[in-house]
Amino acid sequence: MRSAAAQVNLYPDGGSFLLKQKLAQQLGVTPNQVVLGSGSNEVIELLGHALLSSAAEVVVSQFCFAVYPIVTALFGAKLVVVPAKNYGHDLEAMLAAITPNTRIVFVANPNNPTGTSVPAERLNSSLRLSRRPCDRPGSSLYRVSK
């Protein structure tokens, strides 16, 4: 308590420099590839700032996390809702819904709010296949939350 009290006047590192360094090292990436936020909502909004416009599309499953449509609307992008399969993600249909205007495909795994999940290998296979219509570097982002 005494050592913590001696630093109570200091602001925390808003850029999380040391945490990013450690995470990058563990993940085998560079620190500038690590994005941190105050909860998933903030990170999802940051994605919107970086990638969305009125010309952009966002692909989601029918029963998706409530923040995905909100952030899509916030930036005036088009929400493409793919019907669910047994209350979960229909990955094949989501892949088919990708167009050159797609900037984000959101996949929550396990899904929020339904709790369904996709096995890791099937999800990874779908991510590899998803490159076909949007093969320009940086053209779209696939956010998978775990």
C-alpha positions as CSV (number, residue, x, y, z in Angstrom):
1,M,0.0,0.0,0.0
2,R,2.8,2.4,0.9
3,S,4.6,1.9,-2.4
4,A,1.4,2.3,-4.4
5,A,0.5,5.4,-2.4
6,A,3.8,7.0,-3.4
7,Q,2.8,6.8,-7.0
8,V,-0.9,7.8,-6.7
9,N,-0.1,11.2,-8.4
10,L,1.0,9.5,-11.6
11,Y,-1.3,8.9,-14.6
12,P,-1.3,5.4,-16.0
13,D,0.3,4.8,-19.4
14,G,-2.6,5.4,-21.8
15,G,-0.6,3.8,-24.6
16,S,0.1,0.7,-22.6
17,F,3.6,0.7,-23.9
18,L,5.0,-2.1,-21.7
19,L,1.9,-4.3,-22.1
20,K,2.0,-4.0,-25.9
21,Q,5.7,-4.9,-25.9
22,K,5.0,-8.1,-23.8
23,L,2.0,-9.1,-25.9
24,A,3.7,-8.5,-29.2
25,Q,6.6,-10.7,-28.0
26,Q,4.3,-13.5,-27.0
27,L,2.2,-13.3,-30.2
28,G,5.2,-13.0,-32.5
29,V,4.1,-9.6,-33.9
30,T,5.4,-6.1,-33.7
31,P,3.9,-3.7,-31.0
32,N,2.3,-1.5,-33.6
33,Q,0.1,-4.6,-34.6
34,V,-1.4,-4.7,-31.1
35,V,-4.5,-2.6,-30.4
36,L,-5.8,-2.3,-26.8
37,G,-8.8,-0.5,-25.6
38,S,-11.1,-0.1,-22.6
39,G,-13.3,-3.1,-23.5
40,S,-14.4,-4.5,-26.9
41,N,-16.8,-1.7,-27.6
42,E,-14.0,0.8,-27.8
43,V,-11.9,-1.4,-30.0
44,I,-14.9,-2.0,-32.3
45,E,-15.5,1.7,-32.6
46,L,-11.8,2.2,-33.4
47,L,-12.2,-0.2,-36.3
48,G,-15.1,1.9,-37.5
49,H,-13.0,5.0,-37.4
50,A,-10.2,3.3,-39.4
51,L,-12.2,1.3,-41.9
52,L,-15.8,2.5,-42.4
53,S,-17.5,5.0,-44.6
54,S,-20.8,5.3,-46.4
55,A,-19.4,3.2,-49.2
56,A,-18.3,0.4,-46.9
57,E,-20.0,-2.8,-46.0
58,V,-19.9,-4.9,-42.8
59,V,-20.9,-8.6,-42.8
60,V,-22.4,-10.0,-39.6
61,S,-24.5,-13.0,-38.6
62,Q,-28.2,-12.6,-37.9
63,F,-27.7,-13.0,-34.1
64,C,-24.6,-10.9,-33.7
65,F,-23.2,-8.8,-30.8
66,A,-25.4,-5.7,-30.5
67,V,-22.5,-3.2,-30.9
68,Y,-21.7,-4.4,-34.5
69,P,-24.8,-2.8,-36.1
70,I,-24.5,0.3,-33.9
71,V,-21.0,1.0,-35.0
72,T,-21.8,0.3,-38.6
73,A,-24.7,2.8,-38.4
74,L,-22.5,5.3,-36.6
75,F,-20.2,5.5,-39.7
76,G,-23.0,5.3,-42.3
77,A,-21.8,1.9,-43.6
78,K,-24.1,-0.8,-45.0
79,L,-24.8,-3.7,-42.6
80,V,-25.1,-7.0,-44.5
81,V,-26.9,-9.5,-42.2
82,V,-26.4,-13.2,-43.0
83,P,-29.1,-15.5,-41.7
84,A,-28.0,-17.7,-38.8
85,K,-27.6,-21.4,-39.0
86,N,-28.8,-23.1,-35.8
87,Y,-28.4,-19.8,-34.0
88,G,-24.8,-19.6,-35.0
89,H,-22.6,-18.3,-37.8
90,D,-23.1,-19.7,-41.3
91,L,-19.5,-19.1,-42.3
92,E,-20.1,-20.3,-45.9
93,A,-22.9,-17.8,-46.3
94,M,-20.9,-15.1,-44.7
95,L,-18.1,-15.7,-47.2
96,A,-20.6,-15.5,-50.0
97,A,-21.8,-12.2,-48.7
98,I,-18.3,-10.6,-49.0
99,T,-18.0,-8.0,-51.8
100,P,-15.3,-5.6,-52.9
101,N,-16.9,-3.0,-50.6
102,T,-16.7,-5.3,-47.5
103,R,-14.4,-3.8,-45.0
104,I,-15.2,-5.8,-41.8
105,V,-16.5,-9.3,-41.2
106,F,-17.4,-9.7,-37.5
107,V,-17.3,-13.2,-36.1
108,A,-17.8,-13.5,-32.3
109,N,-16.7,-17.0,-31.2
110,P,-18.3,-18.1,-29.0
111,N,-21.1,-16.0,-30.3
112,N,-22.6,-13.3,-28.2
113,P,-25.6,-13.5,-27.5
114,T,-26.4,-17.1,-28.5
115,G,-23.3,-18.9,-27.1
116,T,-22.8,-21.0,-30.2
117,S,-19.2,-21.6,-31.3
118,V,-17.3,-22.6,-34.4
119,P,-14.4,-25.1,-34.0
120,A,-11.0,-23.3,-34.4
121,E,-9.9,-25.3,-37.5
122,R,-13.2,-24.6,-39.3
123,L,-12.9,-20.9,-38.5
124,N,-9.3,-20.7,-39.6
125,S,-10.2,-22.5,-42.8
126,S,-12.9,-20.0,-43.5
127,L,-10.5,-17.1,-42.8
128,R,-8.1,-18.5,-45.4
129,L,-10.8,-18.9,-48.0
130,S,-12.1,-15.4,-47.3
131,R,-9.2,-13.8,-49.2
132,R,-10.7,-14.5,-52.6
133,P,-13.0,-11.5,-53.3
134,C,-11.0,-9.0,-51.3
135,D,-7.4,-9.8,-52.1
136,R,-6.2,-6.3,-52.1
137,P,-3.8,-5.8,-49.1
138,G,-5.6,-3.9,-46.3
139,S,-9.0,-4.1,-48.1
140,S,-10.9,-5.8,-45.3
141,L,-10.6,-6.9,-41.8
142,Y,-11.9,-10.0,-40.1
143,R,-12.4,-9.5,-36.4
144,V,-12.8,-12.6,-34.4
145,S,-13.5,-12.1,-30.8
146,K,-12.9,-14.9,-28.3
